[in-house]
Amino acid sequence: MSTNEIRRLLAALAFTPLVCIDHVMHWSHWRRERQQQARDCHYRRRGERPPD
């Protein structure tokens, strides 16, 4: 997780108690999946293998 993502999660949980924790965690998981997808596409476009 990046510092910005951690900051956003803490803000969502601390400053807006009406937001459900399940929603916040779902968003975090979705974001990490999309980042991985973008990373994979980035390397695939260049014909390279992603670093392990």
N, C-alpha and C positions, 0 to 999 in steps of 0.2 A: 504494500500500500504506500502511496505517496503521502507526503506531508499535507498536501492540499486535500486529499481524500480524507485523511484522518481529521483534519480541521473541520471539514464539512460534516463528517459524521458526528463529531463532538458538538458542533453548533446545532445540528438537527436534534440531537438528543437532549442537550442542556437548555437550549433557549426556546425550543418549541415543543413542549411536553405533549402537545396534542398529536404529534406525529407518532405513528405506531412504529415500534422498533423493528417489526417484521418488514415494514415498507422500506425503512432505512437500510436494513441489511440486504434486502432484495436489490435495491438500487446499487449498492456497493458491489454485489456479486455480478450484476448485469454489466456494470462499468468495467470490471476486470476482464470479463469475457470479451467485451468489445475491444478492449485494448489488446488482448491476445490475438484476436482475429485480425486487427489492423497490423500488428507486428508480423504475423504470418504472411499476410498479403504483401507487405513491404518486401520481405525477403523473396517471396515467390516471384514477384515482378522482376527482380534483379537476377533470378536464377541462382540464388545462393541458399545455403542451408542456414536456418536460424542457429544462433549460439545455444549451446546446451546449458 
